[in-house]
Amino acid sequence: MGMVDVSEKPVVLREAEAAGKIHLSGPTMAAIKAGRIKKGDPFLVAEVAGMNAAKLTHILIPHCHQIPLDTVQISFEIVDKAVEARCFVKAQARTGVEMEALVGVTCALNTIWDMVKYLEKNKNGQYPHTRISDIRVIRKIKAHIDKSSRAR
């Protein structure tokens, strides 16, 4: 079968934003807010991890094309006993960037889990309350690039 041949498709502006949540215990959320996580700031580390993951999507998912990304932006918001992460990706490409946004947000959430897992484990080493949920594409945009309006 192989990858889909996109060589005949035009290069257009592509944007996608994905989001997801990691649900954590109250004490873990308090430790995050107070800056008391042993491995450092989970949001800073997860931001870098999410950006790197988005750029490596073509390696992780076999049928994804290698796309030169113009930007990857990761953001976090604390909502009750959860952290919502978002990954925005933009490129000028022949194929969409929603998979890059999904991989970026998923890796960011997994990185937060890794950084706080020592607080989330119960006495049996299990994670009874920790979960990642609501991973979804919030929006995607495909817009033609108007080359005539660019400065020469």
C-alpha positions in Angstrom: 0.0 0.0 0.0 2.5 2.6 1.1 1.9 6.3 2.0 -0.6 8.4 0.2 1.0 10.2 -2.7 0.4 14.0 -2.0 2.8 15.3 -4.7 0.0 16.6 -6.9 -1.7 18.5 -4.0 -1.0 22.2 -3.7 0.9 23.6 -0.8 -1.6 25.5 1.3 -1.7 26.9 4.8 -2.6 24.2 7.3 -3.4 24.8 11.0 -4.7 22.4 13.7 -5.3 22.6 17.4 -5.8 19.6 19.7 -6.6 19.5 23.4 -6.7 17.0 26.2 -6.8 16.7 30.0 -4.9 14.9 32.7 -6.9 14.4 35.9 -4.8 14.5 39.1 -5.3 14.3 42.8 -5.8 17.5 44.9 -2.4 17.2 46.6 -0.7 16.8 43.3 -2.5 19.8 41.9 -1.4 21.8 45.0 2.2 20.7 44.6 2.1 21.8 40.9 0.7 25.2 41.9 3.3 25.6 44.6 6.2 24.7 42.4 7.1 21.6 44.5 7.5 18.9 41.8 10.8 17.1 42.3 11.7 16.9 38.6 11.0 20.6 38.0 8.3 22.6 36.4 6.0 20.0 34.6 4.6 22.6 32.2 8.0 23.7 31.0 9.2 20.2 30.4 5.9 19.1 28.9 6.0 22.1 26.5 9.3 21.1 25.1 8.3 17.4 25.0 5.1 18.3 23.1 6.9 20.5 20.6 9.5 17.7 19.9 6.8 15.1 19.6 4.8 17.2 17.0 8.0 17.5 14.9 8.6 13.7 15.1 5.0 12.7 14.2 6.2 11.2 10.9 8.5 8.9 12.7 5.9 7.8 15.3 2.9 7.3 13.0 3.9 5.3 9.8 1.5 6.9 7.3 2.2 10.5 8.3 4.3 12.6 5.9 7.3 14.6 7.1 6.0 18.2 7.3 8.2 21.2 7.9 6.3 22.9 10.7 6.2 26.7 10.9 5.1 26.7 14.5 4.2 24.5 17.4 2.7 26.1 20.5 1.8 24.2 23.7 -0.3 25.8 26.4 -1.7 24.6 29.8 -4.6 25.7 31.9 -5.5 24.4 35.4 -9.1 23.5 35.6 -10.4 22.1 38.9 -8.5 18.8 39.5 -7.2 18.6 35.9 -4.7 20.3 33.6 -5.9 21.0 30.1 -3.2 21.0 27.5 -3.5 22.4 24.0 -1.2 22.0 21.0 -1.5 24.4 18.0 0.4 23.6 14.8 0.8 25.5 11.6 2.6 24.7 8.4 2.5 25.4 4.6 2.1 21.9 3.4 0.3 19.4 1.0 -1.4 17.5 3.9 -3.0 18.5 7.2 -1.3 18.9 10.6 -4.0 17.5 12.9 -1.9 14.4 13.6 1.0 16.6 14.7 -1.3 18.5 17.0 -2.7 15.3 18.5 0.8 13.7 19.0 2.0 17.0 20.5 -0.8 17.3 23.1 -0.7 13.6 23.9 3.1 13.7 24.6 2.7 16.8 26.7 0.1 15.1 28.9 2.2 11.9 29.2 5.1 14.1 30.3 3.1 15.7 33.0 2.1 12.2 34.2 5.7 11.2 34.3 6.7 14.2 36.3 4.0 13.8 39.0 3.7 10.0 39.1 5.5 9.7 42.4 2.7 11.8 43.9 -0.1 10.0 42.1 0.8 6.4 43.0 -1.1 4.7 45.9 0.6 2.4 48.4 0.3 -0.5 45.9 2.1 1.5 43.2 -1.1 2.0 41.2 -2.8 5.1 39.7 -6.4 4.9 40.9 -7.4 8.5 40.1 -4.9 9.5 37.4 -6.2 9.5 33.8 -5.8 11.3 30.5 -9.1 12.1 28.7 -10.8 14.2 26.2 -8.1 14.2 23.6 -9.6 15.7 20.5 -9.0 18.0 17.5 -10.6 21.3 18.4 -10.2 22.8 14.9 -8.3 22.5 11.7 -7.9 25.0 8.9 -7.0 24.6 5.3 -6.5 27.9 3.5 -5.1 28.7 0.1 -1.9 30.9 0.2 -2.2 34.1 -1.7 1.3 34.5 -3.1 0.4 37.8 -4.9 0.1 39.7 -1.6 3.6 38.7 -0.4 6.4 41.3 -0.4 8.9 40.8 -3.2 
